[in-house]
């Protein structure tokens, strides 16, 4: 793998497109992980923390949706 150059020749996906794909995956992974944190806080009766994690989850979900839309536009798809 090239350290300072485009790695698209290895992956078959240009770095900039790969970066968007990675970002979307990380956002979606965050949504799932935060659900556990929300449930933990709720189980402990910590409403403030549950609300904090719920807001963070919503932002991660937004990031994933924005990333999917951007990727779809760049690849000529529908965004679903």
C-alpha positions in Angstrom: 0.0 0.0 0.0 1.3 3.4 -0.9 2.0 5.6 2.1 1.8 9.0 0.5 -0.2 8.3 -2.7 -3.6 7.3 -4.0 -4.4 3.7 -2.9 -7.4 3.3 -5.3 -5.3 1.0 -7.5 -5.2 -1.5 -4.6 -8.8 -1.1 -3.4 -10.6 -0.4 -6.7 -12.1 2.7 -5.1 -10.6 6.2 -5.1 -9.4 7.4 -1.8 -12.0 10.2 -1.7 -14.9 7.8 -2.3 -13.5 5.3 0.1 -13.2 8.0 2.7 -16.9 8.8 2.4 -17.8 5.1 2.6 -15.6 4.8 5.8 -17.3 7.8 7.3 -20.8 6.5 6.7 -19.8 3.1 8.2 -18.4 4.8 11.3 -21.5 7.0 11.7 -23.8 3.9 11.5 -21.6 2.0 13.9 -21.8 4.9 16.3 -25.6 4.8 16.1 -25.6 1.2 17.1 -23.0 1.6 19.9 -24.8 4.7 21.3 -28.0 2.7 21.5 -26.3 0.5 24.1 -25.1 3.6 26.0 -28.6 5.0 26.0 -30.0 1.8 27.4 -27.3 1.6 30.1 -28.0 5.2 31.2 -31.8 4.6 31.2 -31.3 1.4 33.2 -29.4 3.5 35.8 -32.0 6.2 35.8 -29.6 8.8 34.4 -31.9 10.8 32.2 -29.3 13.5 31.5 -26.8 11.0 30.2 -29.5 9.2 28.2 -30.5 12.4 26.5 -26.9 13.3 25.8 -26.3 10.0 24.1 -29.6 10.3 22.2 -28.6 13.7 20.8 -25.2 12.2 19.8 -27.0 9.3 18.2 -29.2 11.7 16.2 -26.1 13.5 15.0 -24.4 10.3 13.9 -27.5 9.3 12.1 -27.5 12.7 10.3 -23.9 12.2 9.4 -24.6 8.8 7.9 -27.5 10.1 5.8 -25.5 13.1 4.6 -22.6 10.9 3.7 -24.8 8.4 1.8 -26.4 11.2 -0.1 -23.0 12.7 -1.0 -21.7 9.3 -2.1 -24.8 8.5 -4.2 -24.6 11.9 -5.9 -20.9 11.3 -6.7 -21.5 7.8 -7.9 -24.7 8.6 -9.8 -27.0 6.6 -7.6 -30.3 7.3 -5.8 -28.9 7.7 -2.2 -30.8 4.8 -0.7 
